[in-house]
Amino acid sequence: MSIPTEFLNTILVGDALTLLRQLPDAFVDVTVTSPPYNKGERDRGWLVDRVVYEGARDNKDEAEYQAEQTAVLDEVYRITRPGGSFFYNHKIRWVRGRLIHPYEWVSRSRWILRQEIIWHRRIAANIRGWRFWQVDERIYWLYKPRFDGDTIGEELNPRHALLTSVWEIPPERDPRHPNPFPIELPTRCIYSVLDGQKGVVLDPYCGIGTTLVAAKLLGCDYIGIDISEAYVAVARERLEAAETEWPRVEAEVALHVVRKTFQERKAQGEWARRFHQQRLLKEPQDLVQQLCLPEETPPSAKAL
């Protein structure tokens, strides 16, 4: 499929859904984005007063918001090549005590959900006593099948898969944007699925351009969309000076390493003795003894 070069390595200013509808079919390899969360622009607690995006509302009617997000997901699906991926970052919200999970609208899109990744941010802006401190967000790894029935896709290189499905990456702090990505996050997404190969990377809510900078430093073409001219101006400045951000991208790439694959370890018998030591218990008494402290004698052990 031909790649429309006139869109490559550019940032389009405007509404994401409107501009996505103007892009041709099936040419994007990877999308990484995080839309405004529709958190209402209310008080955020004592760590952050208010979260307000330049040029965008974050207080839409929830039904309107979800319908718009589903439409965005489907447009990205259309412009993604078969076999391509979409890493969609969002969070669980509560409105008047009702839990709103992003899977509600993700599941209504055309995508196959390949994995739900937990982004462990370690810290969050809002500390309130209604629930345990929410320091996690979700990253949905969405997949476009290569052919009918292709619900699995290609296997990840082990050096990427061993990073696990919980990503402990601290959030970014930048006065130019209320919620920018840490550059390690889009780097991990792009590098894992492209495995060092060149591709086309999209961010339809690119903000100050973190996904685009990561794509450029990884040797990929990029397309950004954002409604804020102020954010786009910052993104363009960052792209011009992208090399200054290479050390953080390089540090993330360095995490993607495996000295021996599982198959190699198994072939060499390196895990055989470890598994033997952790063999399944044969008798209920064994389970009781293992669960008790050494000095304890379970009163009901003989009854078992």
C-alpha positions in Angstrom: 0.0 0.0 0.0 1.4 3.4 -1.0 2.3 5.9 1.7 1.0 9.4 1.3 4.3 11.3 1.7 2.6 14.7 1.8 1.4 13.9 5.4 4.6 12.4 6.7 6.7 14.3 9.3 4.1 17.0 9.7 1.7 18.2 12.5 -1.8 19.1 11.5 -3.7 21.7 13.5 -7.4 21.1 14.2 -9.9 18.7 15.6 -8.6 15.1 15.7 -11.7 13.4 14.3 -12.2 15.9 11.5 -8.6 15.6 10.3 -8.4 11.8 10.7 -11.4 11.6 8.3 -9.3 13.4 5.7 -6.4 10.9 5.8 -6.2 7.9 3.4 -6.7 4.3 4.2 -4.2 1.8 5.6 -0.8 3.5 5.8 -0.1 4.0 9.6 2.0 1.3 11.4 1.7 2.4 15.1 -0.5 4.9 16.9 0.3 6.1 20.4 -2.0 8.6 22.1 -3.8 9.8 25.2 -6.9 12.0 24.7 -8.3 14.5 27.2 -10.0 12.3 29.9 -13.2 14.3 30.2 -12.5 14.8 33.9 -14.7 17.9 34.0 -12.0 20.5 34.7 -13.0 20.3 38.3 -10.7 20.8 41.3 -8.0 18.2 41.2 -7.1 18.0 44.9 -4.3 19.6 46.8 -1.5 18.6 44.4 -3.0 20.0 41.3 -5.6 22.8 41.3 -7.1 22.5 37.9 -6.3 20.6 34.6 -7.3 22.8 31.6 -6.2 21.9 28.1 -5.4 24.8 25.7 -8.0 24.8 22.9 -10.0 21.7 24.1 -12.9 21.1 26.4 -12.5 18.4 29.1 -16.1 18.6 30.3 -18.3 17.1 27.6 -21.4 15.2 28.1 -20.2 11.6 28.9 -22.3 10.0 26.1 -21.0 12.5 23.6 -17.4 12.0 24.8 -17.6 8.2 24.5 -19.2 8.4 21.0 -16.5 10.7 19.9 -13.7 8.5 21.2 -15.2 5.4 19.6 -15.3 7.3 16.3 -11.7 8.4 16.7 -10.7 4.8 17.4 -12.5 3.6 14.3 -10.9 6.3 12.1 -7.5 5.3 13.3 -8.4 1.7 12.5 -9.3 2.6 9.0 -6.0 4.4 8.3 -3.9 1.7 10.0 -2.3 -1.0 7.8 -3.3 -4.6 8.5 -1.1 -5.9 11.3 -0.7 -2.4 12.8 -1.1 -1.5 16.4 -2.7 1.3 18.5 -1.6 2.0 22.1 -4.5 4.0 23.6 -3.9 5.5 27.0 -6.8 6.3 29.3 -7.8 6.0 33.0 -10.6 4.7 35.1 -12.8 7.5 36.3 -15.6 7.9 38.8 -18.6 10.3 38.3 -20.9 10.6 41.4 -19.7 7.2 42.6 -20.2 5.4 39.3 -17.1 3.8 37.9 -16.5 4.6 34.2 -14.0 2.2 32.6 -12.5 3.1 29.2 -13.2 -0.4 28.0 -16.8 0.7 27.7 -16.0 2.5 24.4 -12.8 0.6 23.5 -14.9 -2.6 23.2 -17.4 -0.8 20.8 -14.6 0.0 18.3 -13.4 -2.2 15.4 -10.1 -3.0 17.1 -9.1 -6.3 18.6 -7.9 -5.8 22.1 -4.5 -7.6 22.3 -3.6 -6.6 25.8 -4.5 -4.3 28.7 -1.3 -2.8 30.1 -1.2 -1.2 33.5 0.8 2.1 33.6 2.0 2.3 37.2 2.7 6.0 37.5 3.8 5.8 41.2 2.1 9.1 41.9 -1.2 10.9 41.0 -2.5 14.4 41.4 -5.6 13.7 43.4 -5.5 12.5 47.0 -8.9 11.9 48.5 -10.3 9.5 51.1 -13.1 8.0 49.1 -10.8 5.3 47.6 -7.2 4.0 47.7 -4.9 6.4 46.0 -5.2 5.8 42.2 -1.7 5.7 40.7 -2.5 3.6 37.7 -3.8 4.2 34.2 -4.6 1.8 31.3 -2.8 1.4 28.0 -4.8 -0.6 25.5 -2.7 -2.4 23.0 -5.2 -2.6 20.1 -4.5 -4.7 17.0 -5.8 -4.6 13.3 -5.9 -8.2 11.9 -3.8 -9.0 8.8 -6.6 -11.3 7.5 -9.9 -12.8 8.6 -9.5 -14.8 11.8 -6.1 -13.2 12.7 -6.9 -12.4 16.3 -3.4 -13.0 17.7 -0.9 -11.3 15.4 2.9 -11.8 15.3 4.8 -12.8 18.4 6.9 -10.1 20.1 10.6 -10.4 20.2 11.5 -11.8 23.6 13.5 -8.7 24.5 10.3 -6.7 24.4 7.9 -9.2 25.9 10.0 -9.7 29.0 9.3 -6.1 30.1 5.9 -7.4 31.5 2.4 -5.9 31.3 2.9 -3.5 34.2 4.9 -0.4 33.2 6.5 1.5 36.0 7.2 4.8 34.4 6.9 8.1 36.4 4.7 10.8 34.8 6.2 13.8 33.1 6.2 17.3 34.5 6.3 20.1 32.0 4.7 23.6 32.5 3.9 23.8 28.8 1.2 21.0 29.0 -1.0 19.7 31.9 -0.4 16.0 31.1 2.4 15.2 28.7 3.7 11.7 28.1 7.1 10.7 29.6 9.1 10.0 26.4 9.9 6.5 27.7 6.3 5.4 27.2 5.8 6.0 23.4 9.4 4.8 22.9 8.5 1.5 24.5 5.3 1.2 22.4 7.0 2.0 19.1 10.2 0.1 19.6 8.5 -3.0 20.9 6.1 -3.6 17.9 8.4 -2.3 15.1 11.5 -3.9 16.7 13.8 -1.3 15.3 12.3 -1.2 11.8 11.2 2.1 10.2 7.4 2.7 10.2 4.8 5.5 10.2 3.8 6.6 13.7 0.6 8.7 14.5 -0.5 10.6 17.5 -4.0 12.3 16.9 -3.7 14.1 20.3 0.0 14.9 20.1 0.1 17.8 22.5 3.6 19.0 22.8 4.9 16.2 20.6 6.4 13.6 22.8 5.3 10.6 20.7 6.6 12.4 17.6 10.0 13.1 19.1 10.3 9.4 20.1 9.3 8.3 16.6 11.8 10.6 15.0 14.6 9.4 17.3 13.8 5.8 16.5 14.1 6.5 12.8 10.4 6.5 12.0 8.1 8.9 10.1 5.5 10.6 12.1 2.1 12.4 11.9 0.8 14.6 14.7 -2.6 16.2 15.2 -3.6 18.7 17.8 -6.2 21.4 18.2 -3.9 23.8 20.0 -1.6 26.0 18.0 0.4 26.7 21.1 1.1 23.0 21.8 1.9 22.4 18.1 4.5 25.3 18.2 6.2 23.6 21.2 6.1 20.2 19.5 7.8 21.7 16.4 10.5 23.2 18.6 11.1 19.9 20.3 11.4 18.1 16.9 14.0 20.6 15.8 16.0 19.8 18.9 15.1 16.1 19.2 18.7 15.0 19.7 18.7 16.6 23.1 16.2 14.0 24.2 18.1 11.0 22.9 19.6 10.0 26.2 16.2 9.1 27.7 15.1 7.2 24.6 18.5 5.4 24.6 18.0 4.4 28.2 14.6 2.9 27.4 15.9 1.0 24.4 18.6 -0.4 26.6 16.0 -2.1 28.8 14.9 -4.2 25.8 17.4 -7.0 26.2 17.3 -10.7 26.8 20.5 -12.7 27.1 18.9 -16.1 26.6 15.4 -16.8 25.4 13.1 -19.2 27.2 13.7 -21.8 24.5 17.5 -21.6 24.9 17.2 -21.9 28.6 14.9 -24.9 28.3 17.1 -26.6 25.7 20.2 -26.2 28.0 18.2 -27.5 31.1 18.8 -24.4 33.1 15.3 -24.3 34.5 14.8 -28.0 35.0 16.1 -28.2 38.6 14.3 -25.0 39.7 11.0 -26.4 38.5 11.7 -29.7 40.2 12.1 -27.9 43.5 8.8 -26.1 43.0 6.9 -29.3 41.9 3.2 -29.6 42.6 2.3 -30.7 46.1 0.9 -34.3 46.2 -1.0 -34.3 49.5 -3.2 -31.8 51.3 -0.9 -32.2 54.4 2.0 -30.7 52.3 -0.1 -27.7 51.6 -1.0 -27.1 55.2 2.6 -27.5 56.3 3.8 -25.0 53.6 1.3 -22.4 54.6 2.2 -22.5 58.3 5.2 -20.9 60.0 7.9 -23.4 60.9 7.1 -23.3 64.6 3.4 -23.7 64.1 1.5 -27.0 64.2 -1.9 -26.7 62.5 -4.6 -27.9 64.8 -6.6 -29.5 62.0 -3.7 -31.1 60.1 -4.4 -34.6 61.4 -8.0 -34.3 60.3 -6.9 -33.8 56.7 
